[in-house]
Amino acid sequence: MASSEKLNTHQKALEINLDKTSYGSFAEIGAGQEVARWFLVVGGASGTVAKSISAYDKEVSDDLYGAGARYVSKERLEAMLENEWGQLIKQLNASRGSTTRFFSFVDTVSARNYAGTNEPHGWMGVRFQSQAGGQPNEIVFHINMRDASNPLEQEAIGILGVNLIYAVFYQLQAKESFLQSVAEGVGKRIEIDYVDVHGPAFDGWDQRAILAQLVRAGLAEAVCFPCKGCLPVPPADVLHKKAVLLAPGSFGHVDPAHAAIHEEMLASGVRRLREELDEKDAALAGFFCLSAMPLSETDPPPEIADLLARIDALHAHGSDVLLFRERELYSMTALVNRYTRERVRFVIGLSLLVRVWEYRYSMLAGSFLEALSRLLAQNVRIYAYPMSAADLRQSMQNVSAIGWQWTDTNGWVSATQLRPAPPLLHLYEYLLASNFLVPMEIPTPAVAGV
């Protein structure tokens, strides 16, 4: 039985080694055998380590786990888990199966290269039994490494791996704090932006709630919820080398009228970005974007159930959704620009445009000007989608915005008809004139009159 005392990595590895009921194998590719090393050096390794392997050579790796999959991918990780688990059970189940909780730990990692030109990331997982002879369970992570050097990344991987093995054996009952336990000591060094769980040990765990919790707990900058019927994937898989259209909002209104406007806003943004691209068949992805932070600093953060309900409403139109930790637009593009050098565009309603202008950005020394410079330095333009005058008036009241003026056309207001009070008016006019802020046309009567 694990102690309730907070343990360091050495103590966790040693406790597992001294637990006679747990026994398993380690297979690590790409960043040394940093997880297995902990169990080998703390003492009592013969009580835990059945095998440790590192198949660096591609031909060796293909011979063990099969060819065809990328070496740092979920497919390769699953092949590793299947091979290692099958071999472990075949060799040891007859002699130890009645008294042993078997596990197979695997990772495949692309750590920082010598030139520092790659995006360090990897996959990590463990298949395990909760009790001797029990059905296997499985948990898989996708990770991004944020340390500045390869040795530090390897160190962090070792800590994370020990945390994971310790957590699946001793901390599964604490579902609410499980992810924080896994990331203990490396929360600022390793980002976990995807989790997949299977098996009886995870009965009652909601896969989508786990992803949302990664963002709420500060373990991920963003997670991806593909359209309804599609399996979740890490953000990198949907953003890599693509032109990206982001449609951020709170999406608190889920009625049919607002849903139709949201759908047309995203579609209009995608069409506009497609017109910009030199190659009309270039890869392009459009996303609705939510933030796990409240609209106002004085409000509590939205509950996970509320966030999932909004995501479901957006999925009803077949749309992919990115859930971000932060609400600032420049934070969203910073994440996207990790994975693409193509154009990044926002399409936002005028109510969000007003919020961007009215927000104080107190965390930045340069306030609004610094926020705007961060945003527009990232190959970004903002498509401003029109809004009904009635909704705009209500949004102005919600954020206590004063000094804004506008005219309307058939009850709708475009970005060219909206004006903040001076001196922000001069900056607003500059952004319009320089095409950083791109007005979109008032929607057709069929959409506007929904």
ABEGO torsion letter per residue (X at the ends): XBBABBBBAAAAAAAAAABAABBBBBBBBGAEBAAAAAAAAAEGAAAABABBBBBABAAAAAAAAEBGBBABBAAAAAAAAAAAAAAAAAAAAAAAAAABBBBBBBBBBBBBBAAGABBBBBBBBBBBBABBGBBBBBBBBBBBBABABAAAAAAAAAAAAAAAAAAAAAAAABAAAAAAAAABGAAAABBBABBBBBEAAABGBBAAAAAAAAAAAGABABBBBBBBGBBBBBAAAAABGBBBBBBBEAGABABAAAAAAAAAAAAAAAAAAAAABABAABBBBBBBBBBABBABAABBBBBAAAAAAAAAAAAAAGBBBBBBABABAAAAAAAAAAABABBBBBBBBAAAAAAAAABAGAABAAEAAAAAAAAAAAGBBBBBBBBBAAAAAAAAAAAGBBGBBBBBBGGBBBAAABBBBOAAAAAAAAAAAAGABBBBBBBBAAAAAX
